[in-house]
Amino acid sequence: MTRIIAGSAGGIRLDVPGHGTRPTSDRVRESLFGALESMEAIVDARVLDLYAGSGALGLEALSRGARSVVLVERGRPAVGVIRRNVAAVVRGLAGDVSPGSRASVQEAPVHAFLVRATGPFDLVFTDPPYDLSDEDMTADLVALAPLLSPDAIVVIERAKRSAPPDLAGAGLALIREKVYGDTALWWAEPAAT
């Protein structure tokens, strides 16, 4: 079972696509969001959730006070699941909030979305399929860099056995990294120019 862990929509259950996605475990999300809250990176953030799967990362941020979230997923079945999850989370949020003003779902390949998107985004989650090549991961990060606010945080999730992302090649600087079982997370920010 996947659920929203904390915030205004805490406890709401999220649907998960039947196949083709790899949901981030509650344990990893709890640790990740604890770190992000200590960095004051969530409240009022404009969030981008790439390879959104169920939308759990972006919706967790929304529940914890993010201003808005854009969830990007190319798989049609997963997009349907994300839309249902957005509706459930928005219903659970305190206040009378219009779903379209806080959360939007984009059905598109991530790279195609990035080359046409406009930012800025303050917090980005990129949790690609483990079989995404290192070259494609770097191309995504390069396309993402111009969309970031100056103080943005980018969180990259990959398999522990994956090579670390080429942050320098994308104009990003490593802040922190952590391994949880088979999952590795890298936190990055725009590199100083």
C-alpha angles and dihedrals in degrees: 000000000000119000142165103268103202146353132055093328095038114152096023111138118235126210116234124211112255095237143350096055135081111211117215108246120249089243093056092043092050092052093043094051092045088057092045092050091051087053090049088234101136114053111091092356123149100229131203118194110194121195084013099184101178093357091242096139097047093041092049087055091049091051090052095054109281113155095226143344133210113200116201122196132149101199109096095212090050091048089056090051091049092051091053090047092049090052092050094047095045089051088053096051118102115254133021103301127173109229093219093055095053106030133026130181119214117197101206143105107275097239093048090051093049096052091055100034127104123215165149104190123180100193126028130186117195114183105163126181109281090242093060106121121246089241092055091046090053091047089054092050092048090051090046097051097078090051095060127103114233092259097039124144120213119196116198121193121195140146114289088240092057120102113257111266117265095249097163090053088056096046094255132126126215115246101173144340132202137178124215110184105297093349124091123192127196123191116203140173134196108286117247111259 
